[in-house]
Amino acid sequence: MNHERTDEELMLAYAAGDIAAFETLYARHRGPLYRFLVRGISPRATAEECFQEVWSRLVAARTRYRPEAKFATWLYQIAQNLLIDQYRRARPQVSLDEDDSPLHLEGEESEKPEQQLDRFQEQRRLQQALEELPDEQRIVLQLRLEQELSLEEIGEITGAGRETVKSRLRYAMDKLRARLAP
């Protein structure tokens, strides 16, 4: 029987000294975590520093880890705390660099320059609208849309109740609709 270990089992194994368990966790979560951070803060170099710091903190806290919540919830709570620290230092700036764009929309190569410009302008408007959201609303929106977490999981990460998370999501969506209305 080939039993694939859960994240929680892997983290406990890593805490007990199993380096391969850490490598498996890293392989499972590096992509989604990196995207979460890159979309949450700019410039990209700051997001990359946060990414490294999340893993450093995980390593440092491995012996204190308790599987009371899902591993992913614990991991994203570390990431969210780092994002909040970064937001407090300086509000994210809008990046016009296509590679740093959190909402890069793939287009067809055959698009006319006018269509590409329209798409770029729409993307820029959306990015600016997201950055204008209060930090709490932007974070819950990202966790819901990008990581597809439940309201309960987002509440565990942010320390907010389910209804508070729901309200933040609703207010964020209302603000985006109002900001992006023609």
C-alpha positions in Angstrom: 0.0 0.0 0.0 1.4 3.3 -1.1 0.4 5.8 1.6 1.1 9.4 0.8 1.8 11.3 4.0 -0.3 14.3 4.9 1.4 17.7 5.3 0.9 17.4 9.0 2.6 14.0 9.1 5.4 15.4 7.1 5.9 18.4 9.3 6.0 16.2 12.4 8.5 13.9 10.7 10.6 16.9 9.8 10.5 18.1 13.4 11.8 14.7 14.4 14.7 15.1 11.9 13.5 13.7 8.6 15.0 16.1 6.0 13.2 14.4 3.2 9.9 15.3 4.8 10.8 18.9 4.6 11.8 18.6 0.9 8.4 17.1 0.2 6.6 19.9 2.0 8.7 22.5 0.2 7.9 20.9 -3.2 4.2 20.8 -2.4 3.9 24.4 -1.2 6.6 26.5 -2.8 4.6 27.4 -5.9 1.3 28.4 -4.3 3.1 30.2 -1.4 5.4 32.1 -3.8 2.5 33.2 -6.0 0.6 34.3 -2.9 3.5 36.5 -1.8 4.3 37.9 -5.2 0.7 38.9 -5.7 0.5 40.3 -2.2 3.5 42.7 -2.3 5.9 44.4 -4.7 8.6 44.8 -5.7 9.2 41.1 -6.5 12.5 41.2 -4.6 10.6 42.0 -1.4 8.2 39.1 -2.1 11.2 36.8 -2.6 12.7 37.9 0.7 9.4 37.2 2.4 9.2 33.8 0.7 12.7 32.9 2.1 11.7 34.3 5.5 8.5 32.1 5.7 10.7 29.0 5.1 13.3 30.2 7.6 10.6 30.7 10.2 9.1 27.3 9.5 12.5 25.7 10.0 13.1 27.7 13.3 9.6 26.7 14.6 9.6 23.0 13.5 10.0 21.7 17.1 7.1 23.8 18.3 4.7 22.8 15.5 1.5 21.1 16.6 -1.0 19.8 14.1 -4.0 21.6 15.7 -4.9 23.2 12.3 -4.0 22.2 8.7 -0.3 22.7 7.9 -1.3 25.0 5.0 -3.2 27.2 7.4 -0.2 27.5 9.7 2.2 28.2 6.7 -0.1 30.9 5.3 -0.5 32.5 8.7 3.3 32.9 8.8 3.2 34.4 5.3 0.3 36.7 6.2 2.1 38.0 9.2 5.1 38.9 7.1 2.9 40.6 4.5 1.3 42.7 7.3 4.7 43.7 8.5 5.6 44.8 4.9 2.3 46.7 4.5 3.1 48.6 7.6 6.5 49.6 6.3 5.3 50.8 3.0 2.2 50.5 0.9 2.8 48.4 -2.2 3.4 50.4 -5.4 1.8 49.6 -8.7 4.3 47.8 -10.9 4.1 48.4 -14.6 6.6 45.6 -15.3 4.7 42.8 -16.9 6.7 40.1 -15.0 5.8 41.6 -11.7 2.1 42.0 -12.5 0.0 40.0 -10.1 -2.8 39.6 -12.5 -1.0 39.0 -15.8 -3.5 38.0 -18.3 -2.3 35.7 -21.1 -3.3 36.9 -24.5 -3.1 35.6 -28.0 0.0 36.4 -30.0 -2.3 37.6 -32.8 -3.7 40.5 -30.8 -3.6 43.8 -32.4 -1.6 46.5 -30.6 -4.8 48.3 -29.7 -6.2 45.2 -28.1 -2.9 44.6 -26.2 -3.0 48.2 -24.9 -6.7 47.8 -23.8 -5.8 44.6 -21.9 -2.8 46.3 -20.3 -4.9 49.3 -19.2 -7.6 47.0 -17.8 -5.0 44.9 -16.0 -3.4 48.1 -14.6 -6.8 49.4 -13.4 -7.5 46.1 -11.6 -4.1 46.0 -10.0 -4.4 49.6 -8.8 -7.9 48.9 -7.4 -6.6 45.9 -5.5 -3.8 47.9 -4.0 -6.2 50.6 -2.9 -8.1 48.0 -0.8 -7.4 48.0 3.0 -4.8 45.4 3.9 -7.4 43.2 5.7 -9.7 43.1 2.7 -6.9 42.5 0.2 -5.5 39.6 2.2 -8.8 37.8 2.6 -9.6 38.3 -1.1 -6.2 36.9 -2.1 -6.6 33.9 0.2 -10.0 33.2 -1.1 -9.4 33.7 -4.9 -5.8 32.6 -5.2 -5.5 29.9 -2.6 -9.2 28.8 -2.7 -9.3 28.6 1.1 -12.6 28.3 3.0 -13.9 31.2 5.1 -13.0 29.1 8.2 -9.4 28.6 7.0 -9.0 32.3 6.2 -10.3 33.1 9.6 -7.7 30.8 11.2 -4.9 32.5 9.2 -6.1 36.1 9.9 -7.4 35.6 13.4 -10.8 36.8 12.3 -14.2 35.2 12.7 -16.0 33.6 9.8 -18.5 36.5 9.6 -15.7 39.0 9.7 -14.0 37.3 6.8 -17.2 37.1 4.9 -17.8 40.8 5.5 -14.3 41.7 4.4 -14.7 39.7 1.2 -18.0 41.4 0.5 -16.6 44.9 1.1 -13.6 44.1 -1.0 -15.7 42.9 -3.9 -18.0 45.9 -3.6 -15.1 48.3 -3.7 -13.6 46.6 -6.7 -16.9 46.7 -8.6 -17.3 50.4 -7.8 -13.8 51.2 -8.7 -13.8 49.3 -11.9 -17.3 50.4 -13.1 -17.3 52.1 -16.4 
